[in-house]
């Protein structure tokens, strides 16, 4: 509420000020949090857009070194993509359980989502280790530098997402599905699905189109 001052002017010698209480516009709790998170996602979009642009420019510079056809294992990458897609589906199930206020199912689906995320990271680390073992390090060519930067940045986001997921699981276990935790789960949901969309772009632009070069 806010106070509004009004002066009474019936008698010039009688200078009285009367205060009235006015109801301020109501802002839904958490609205600023969701807006702020959308702004963060937009800034992340700009980061990945720049990384995609860099790869588009440097992705064909092999410096007489190995290219995508010699390095990429599409079957392994397809399996990795499936892990992330499945994690997005299971997170959706977690959100449905949250809407029903079913804490146990919410935690179970979040745990499955985390396992799929860990599987994704494990396969990605295996791929990086294999490439480095073959001598395809980031210093080898501009193509490999841009590849490691783009895919590695996405991997770091997934790592952060898993840490955030575990943190929220602990909070939900301790305090239940209170409005604040539901809001946090919604923010993580947007972040997780955002990473899914980015990876589809990576899979298409880096791996599939790379094999056609």
C-alpha positions in Angstrom: 0.0 0.0 0.0 1.0 3.7 -0.5 -0.1 6.8 1.2 -1.6 9.7 -0.9 -1.7 13.2 0.6 -4.7 15.5 -0.1 -4.9 19.1 1.2 -8.3 20.5 2.4 -8.8 24.1 1.2 -12.2 25.0 2.7 -10.6 27.5 5.1 -7.3 29.2 4.0 -6.2 29.4 7.6 -6.9 25.8 8.2 -4.1 23.9 6.4 -4.8 20.3 7.0 -3.4 17.3 5.1 -5.4 14.1 4.9 -3.7 10.9 4.1 -5.5 8.1 2.2 -4.2 4.6 1.7 -4.2 3.3 -1.9 -3.8 -0.3 -3.0 -0.7 -0.7 -5.1 -0.8 -2.9 -8.2 -0.3 -6.6 -7.3 2.7 -8.4 -8.7 2.6 -12.1 -8.8 5.3 -13.7 -6.7 8.2 -15.0 -8.7 7.3 -13.0 -11.9 10.6 -11.1 -11.8 12.5 -14.4 -11.4 10.9 -15.9 -14.5 11.5 -12.6 -16.5 15.1 -12.5 -15.3 15.7 -16.2 -16.3 14.2 -15.6 -19.8 16.7 -12.7 -20.2 19.5 -15.0 -19.1 18.5 -17.6 -21.7 18.5 -14.9 -24.4 22.0 -14.0 -23.4 23.0 -17.7 -23.6 21.4 -17.8 -27.1 23.8 -15.0 -28.1 26.8 -16.9 -26.8 25.9 -20.0 -28.7 25.0 -18.0 -31.8 28.5 -16.6 -31.8 30.1 -20.0 -31.3 28.0 -21.4 -34.2 29.1 -18.5 -36.4 32.8 -19.1 -35.5 32.5 -22.8 -36.3 30.7 -21.8 -39.6 33.7 -19.7 -40.5 36.5 -22.0 -39.2 34.9 -25.4 -39.6 36.5 -26.0 -43.0 40.1 -25.1 -42.0 41.7 -28.5 -41.3 45.3 -27.3 -41.7 46.2 -30.5 -43.6 44.9 -32.4 -40.6 42.0 -34.8 -40.1 38.4 -33.7 -40.8 35.0 -34.8 -39.7 34.9 -37.9 -41.8 38.1 -39.2 -40.2 37.2 -38.2 -36.7 33.5 -38.5 -36.0 31.6 -41.6 -35.1 28.0 -40.9 -36.0 26.6 -43.9 -34.2 28.2 -42.8 -31.0 27.0 -39.2 -31.5 23.5 -40.5 -32.3 23.5 -42.5 -29.0 24.7 -39.4 -27.2 21.9 -37.4 -28.7 19.4 -40.0 -27.7 20.6 -39.7 -24.0 19.9 -36.0 -24.0 16.5 -36.4 -25.8 15.4 -39.0 -23.3 16.5 -36.7 -20.4 14.2 -34.0 -21.8 11.3 -36.4 -21.9 11.9 -37.6 -18.3 12.2 -34.0 -17.1 8.8 -33.4 -18.7 7.4 -36.4 -16.7 8.9 -34.8 -13.5 7.0 -31.5 -14.3 3.8 -33.4 -14.7 4.3 -35.1 -11.3 5.1 -31.7 -9.8 1.8 -30.4 -11.1 0.0 -33.3 -9.3 2.0 -32.4 -6.1 3.5 -35.9 -6.2 6.9 -35.4 -4.5 8.0 -39.0 -4.7 7.4 -39.3 -8.5 8.9 -35.8 -9.1 12.2 -36.8 -7.4 12.2 -40.2 -9.2 11.9 -38.6 -12.6 14.5 -36.0 -11.7 16.9 -38.7 -10.7 16.4 -40.5 -14.0 16.9 -37.2 -15.8 20.2 -36.8 -14.0 21.3 -40.3 -15.0 20.6 -39.6 -18.7 22.5 -36.3 -18.3 25.5 -38.1 -16.8 25.4 -40.7 -19.6 25.5 -37.8 -22.1 28.5 -36.3 -20.4 30.3 -39.6 -20.1 29.9 -40.3 -23.9 31.1 -36.8 -24.7 34.2 -37.1 -22.5 34.9 -40.5 -24.1 34.7 -38.8 -27.5 37.0 -36.0 -26.5 39.5 -38.4 -25.0 39.5 -40.5 -28.2 40.1 -37.5 -30.3 42.9 -36.2 -28.2 44.4 -39.8 -28.2 44.4 -39.7 -32.0 46.2 -36.4 -32.0 43.2 -34.3 -32.8 43.7 -31.7 -30.1 42.3 -28.1 -30.2 45.7 -26.8 -31.2 45.8 -29.0 -34.3 43.6 -26.9 -36.6 41.0 -24.1 -36.5 38.3 -26.7 -37.2 39.2 -28.6 -34.0 39.6 -25.4 -32.0 36.1 -24.3 -32.9 34.7 -27.8 -32.4 36.1 -28.2 -28.9 35.0 -24.7 -27.9 31.4 -25.2 -29.2 30.8 -28.7 -28.0 32.7 -28.2 -24.7 30.7 -25.1 -23.9 27.5 -27.0 -24.3 29.0 -29.8 -22.1 29.8 -27.3 -19.4 26.2 -26.1 -19.5 25.0 -29.7 -19.1 27.4 -30.1 -16.1 26.0 -27.0 -14.5 22.5 -28.2 -15.1 23.2 -31.6 -13.4 24.6 -29.8 -10.4 21.5 -27.5 -10.3 19.3 -30.6 -10.6 20.9 -32.4 -7.6 20.6 -29.2 -5.6 16.9 -28.9 -6.3 16.4 -32.6 -5.5 17.9 -31.9 -2.1 15.7 -28.8 -1.6 12.5 -30.7 -2.6 13.4 -33.6 -0.3 13.8 -31.2 2.6 11.0 -28.6 2.0 8.7 -30.4 -0.4 7.0 -28.9 -3.5 6.5 -25.4 -2.1 5.9 -22.6 -4.6 9.5 -21.4 -4.5 10.8 -24.9 -5.4 8.2 -25.3 -8.1 9.4 -22.0 -9.6 13.0 -23.2 -9.5 12.1 -26.4 -11.2 10.3 -24.4 -13.9 13.5 -22.4 -14.5 15.6 -25.5 -14.7 13.1 -27.0 -17.1 13.5 -24.1 -19.4 17.3 -24.4 -19.1 17.3 -28.1 -19.8 15.1 -28.0 -22.8 17.1 -25.0 -24.1 20.3 -27.2 -24.0 18.3 -29.9 -25.8 17.5 -27.5 -28.6 21.1 -26.3 -28.8 22.4 -29.8 -29.0 20.1 -30.6 -32.0 21.8 -27.6 -33.7 25.2 -29.0 -32.8 24.3 -32.5 -34.0 23.0 -31.1 -37.3 25.4 -28.3 -38.0 28.6 -29.8 -36.7 28.3 -33.6 -37.1 25.9 -34.2 -40.0 26.9 -31.3 -42.2 30.5 -31.9 -41.2 30.3 -35.4 -42.7 29.1 -34.0 -46.0 32.0 -31.6 -46.4 
